[in-house]
Amino acid sequence: MTLKFHISTQTLLVALQGFNWSALPQRMQWVGALAVSVVQLAVAVRQQFWNPDGQPATVAYRPKGSIEQ
């Protein structure tokens, strides 16, 4: 999971949180908010195990252009 994918997914989900309030009936808004929050949590937890370049976090992260020793 790359950093670009993570940021775009979280941005989309935040926008969906705002859209939830106008799209669903008032009695069901909490269900929509809960569903989107669970997806956001899953994406965030998954991101904890990946480097910004998309490799698993078990591999040492070296930004592009860094000097290798």
C-alpha positions as CSV (number, residue, x, y, z in Angstrom):
1,M,0.0,0.0,0.0
2,T,1.7,3.2,-1.1
3,L,1.5,6.5,0.6
4,K,-0.4,8.0,-2.4
5,F,-3.0,5.3,-2.2
6,H,-3.4,5.7,1.6
7,I,-3.9,9.5,1.4
8,S,-6.3,9.3,-1.5
9,T,-8.4,6.6,0.2
10,Q,-8.5,8.4,3.5
11,T,-9.5,11.7,1.7
12,L,-12.3,9.9,-0.2
13,L,-13.6,8.3,3.1
14,V,-13.5,11.7,4.9
15,A,-15.6,13.2,2.0
16,L,-17.9,10.2,2.3
17,Q,-18.4,11.0,6.0
18,G,-19.7,14.4,5.1
19,F,-21.9,13.1,2.3
20,N,-23.4,10.6,4.7
21,W,-25.2,13.3,6.6
22,S,-27.2,14.5,3.5
23,A,-27.7,11.1,1.8
24,L,-29.1,8.9,4.5
25,P,-32.3,9.4,6.6
26,Q,-31.6,10.7,10.1
27,R,-32.3,7.4,11.8
28,M,-29.7,5.6,9.7
29,Q,-26.9,8.1,9.7
30,W,-25.1,6.5,12.6
31,V,-24.9,3.2,10.6
32,G,-23.3,5.0,7.7
33,A,-20.9,6.8,9.9
34,L,-20.0,3.6,11.7
35,A,-19.4,1.7,8.4
36,V,-17.2,4.4,7.0
37,S,-15.3,4.7,10.3
38,V,-14.6,0.9,10.3
39,V,-13.2,1.1,6.8
40,Q,-11.0,4.1,7.7
41,L,-9.7,2.1,10.7
42,A,-9.0,-0.9,8.6
43,V,-7.1,1.2,6.0
44,A,-5.1,3.0,8.8
45,V,-4.2,-0.2,10.6
46,R,-3.1,-1.8,7.3
47,Q,-1.0,1.2,6.5
48,Q,1.0,0.7,9.7
49,F,2.5,-2.4,8.2
50,W,3.6,-0.9,4.9
51,N,6.4,1.5,3.9
52,P,5.6,4.7,2.0
53,D,7.0,3.1,-1.2
54,G,4.6,0.1,-1.0
55,Q,6.9,-2.5,0.4
56,P,6.1,-4.4,3.6
57,A,7.4,-2.7,6.8
58,T,9.6,-5.7,7.5
59,V,11.8,-4.5,4.7
60,A,14.1,-1.5,5.6
61,Y,12.7,1.7,4.0
62,R,15.1,3.7,1.9
63,P,13.7,6.8,0.2
64,K,14.5,7.3,-3.4
65,G,17.8,9.2,-3.9
66,S,19.2,8.2,-0.5
67,I,22.8,7.1,-0.3
68,E,23.2,3.4,0.2
69,Q,26.0,2.2,2.4
